[in-house]
Amino acid sequence: MCVSPTAQLDELHNQDYSERESYQHQIEELKGRCEEKRERVDEERCRFVEFKKQVALNSVNSRSGKPTAPKDIEQYLLTENKKEAEVVNVRLENIKLKNKLKKKEQQLKSKEELAEGLHLIDFEQLKIENQTYNEKIEERNEELLKLRKKITSTVQVLTHLKEKLQYVQGENQIQKGKLQEVEATVGQVRMWLIIRLRA
């Protein structure tokens, strides 16, 4: 049974649509889980920061024997938060760079596999074909040069012939003029002879 191209295209569109919906559903589900975990992490972090704060408030400086000032504790916590944010950004950048490196390594590997597929025999064959084509190009260039020389000499010959033709045409005009003069003279002499013979 032969399936029409339109039916195949419709089927592919439907398949694509259902796969997209499935992936979108999975993405939404994963986003939801991620958000839940992020909220839990934030809660745990807040508890941990509060715990550290309480421990710090109850602590005593080992040198002076005095409790640590709440202002100093707040400053330590702010500094720690900034450092933690920097660490998060650096980790994220590291993950991106690792992914980029992996992608580049895969591209390099696929190129190497392609290069390995081109065996030495194929390479030698290509070199021979390349040499043959270079020789053909050389021959065509020589033929082209010969044709250009022929064209140049033909143009020179044609120019010379045109000049000669113009000269001959000029001479022809002069000779025609002389011929007309001679014919006129001959005509006058005939008339004179006819007149004399009748007289």
C-alpha positions in Angstrom: 0.0 0.0 0.0 1.4 3.3 -1.1 1.2 6.2 1.4 1.0 9.7 -0.1 3.7 12.2 0.7 1.0 14.5 2.2 -0.1 11.8 4.6 3.5 11.1 5.6 4.1 14.8 6.2 0.9 15.0 8.3 2.0 12.0 10.3 5.4 13.5 10.8 3.8 16.8 11.9 1.6 15.0 14.4 4.6 13.0 15.7 6.6 16.2 16.1 3.7 17.9 17.9 3.2 15.1 20.3 6.9 14.8 21.0 7.1 18.6 21.6 4.2 18.4 24.0 5.8 15.5 25.8 9.1 17.4 26.1 7.3 20.5 27.2 5.5 18.6 29.9 8.8 17.0 31.1 10.4 20.5 31.1 7.6 21.9 33.2 7.7 19.0 35.6 11.5 19.4 36.0 11.2 23.1 36.5 8.6 22.5 39.2 10.9 20.0 41.0 13.9 22.4 40.6 11.8 25.2 42.1 10.8 23.0 45.1 14.4 22.0 45.7 15.5 25.7 45.4 13.0 26.7 48.0 14.1 23.9 50.3 17.7 24.9 49.8 16.9 28.5 50.5 15.0 27.5 53.7 17.9 25.3 54.8 20.4 28.1 54.0 18.4 30.6 56.1 18.3 28.1 59.0 22.0 27.5 58.7 22.7 31.3 58.6 20.5 31.8 61.6 22.3 28.9 63.4 25.7 30.5 62.7 24.4 33.8 63.8 23.2 32.4 67.1 26.5 30.5 67.6 28.4 33.7 66.8 26.3 35.8 69.3 27.0 33.2 72.0 30.7 33.1 71.2 33.5 34.9 73.1 36.6 36.3 71.5 39.5 34.1 72.6 41.9 37.1 73.0 39.8 39.7 74.7 37.3 37.4 76.4 34.5 39.7 75.3 31.4 38.6 73.2 31.5 39.3 69.4 29.6 42.5 68.5 26.4 41.9 66.5 27.6 44.5 64.0 30.8 42.5 63.3 28.7 39.3 63.0 26.4 41.0 60.4 29.5 42.1 58.5 31.0 38.6 58.5 27.7 37.2 57.2 27.4 39.8 54.4 31.0 39.0 53.3 30.3 35.3 53.4 27.1 35.8 51.3 29.1 37.8 48.7 31.8 35.1 48.6 29.1 32.4 48.3 27.5 34.2 45.4 30.9 34.5 43.7 31.4 30.8 44.1 28.0 30.0 42.6 28.8 32.2 39.6 32.2 30.6 39.1 30.7 27.1 39.4 28.1 28.0 36.8 30.7 29.4 34.5 32.8 26.3 35.1 29.8 24.1 34.1 29.3 26.1 31.0 32.9 25.9 30.0 33.0 22.1 30.7 29.9 21.7 28.4 31.6 23.8 25.7 34.8 21.8 26.0 32.8 18.5 25.7 31.1 19.9 22.6 34.4 20.9 21.0 36.0 17.6 21.8 33.0 15.8 20.2 33.4 18.0 17.1 37.1 17.3 17.0 36.5 13.6 17.4 34.0 13.5 14.6 36.5 15.3 12.4 39.3 12.9 13.3 37.0 10.0 12.5 36.2 11.5 9.1 39.9 12.0 8.5 40.6 8.4 9.5 38.0 7.3 7.0 40.1 8.8 4.3 42.8 6.2 4.0 46.3 6.6 2.6 45.3 4.9 -0.7 42.4 7.3 -1.1 44.8 10.2 -0.4 47.3 8.9 -3.0 44.5 8.5 -5.5 43.4 12.1 -4.9 47.0 13.3 -5.4 47.2 11.4 -8.7 43.9 12.9 -9.9 45.0 16.3 -8.8 48.3 16.0 -10.7 46.3 14.9 -13.8 44.0 17.9 -13.6 47.0 20.2 -13.1 48.6 18.8 -16.3 45.3 19.3 -18.2 45.1 22.9 -16.9 48.7 23.4 -18.1 47.9 22.0 -21.6 44.8 24.2 -21.8 46.8 27.3 -20.8 49.4 26.5 -23.6 46.6 26.0 -26.1 45.1 29.3 -25.0 48.4 31.1 -25.4 48.8 29.6 -29.0 45.3 30.8 -29.8 46.0 34.3 -28.5 49.2 34.4 -30.7 47.2 33.3 -33.7 44.5 35.9 -33.1 47.1 38.6 -32.8 48.8 37.6 -36.1 45.4 37.2 -37.8 44.4 40.7 -36.6 47.7 42.1 -38.0 47.2 40.3 -41.4 43.6 41.6 -41.5 44.7 45.2 -40.8 47.4 44.9 -43.5 44.8 43.6 -46.0 42.4 46.4 -45.1 45.1 49.0 -45.7 46.0 47.2 -49.0 42.3 47.1 -50.0 41.9 50.8 -49.4 45.0 51.5 -51.4 43.8 49.3 -54.3 40.3 50.8 -54.2 41.9 54.3 -54.4 44.1 53.1 -57.3 41.0 51.6 -58.9 39.1 54.9 -58.7 42.1 56.7 -60.4 42.2 54.1 -63.1 38.4 54.4 -63.6 38.9 58.1 -64.0 41.6 57.6 -66.6 39.5 54.9 -68.4 36.6 57.3 -68.6 38.9 60.0 -70.1 40.3 57.4 -72.6 36.8 56.3 -73.5 35.7 59.9 -73.9 38.8 60.5 -76.1 38.1 57.3 -78.1 34.5 58.4 -78.5 35.6 61.8 -79.9 38.1 60.2 -82.2 35.3 57.8 -83.5 33.0 60.7 -84.1 35.7 62.6 -85.9 36.5 59.5 -88.1 32.8 58.9 -88.9 32.4 62.5 -89.9 35.5 62.4 -92.1 34.5 59.1 -93.7 31.1 60.5 -94.6 32.5 63.7 -95.9 
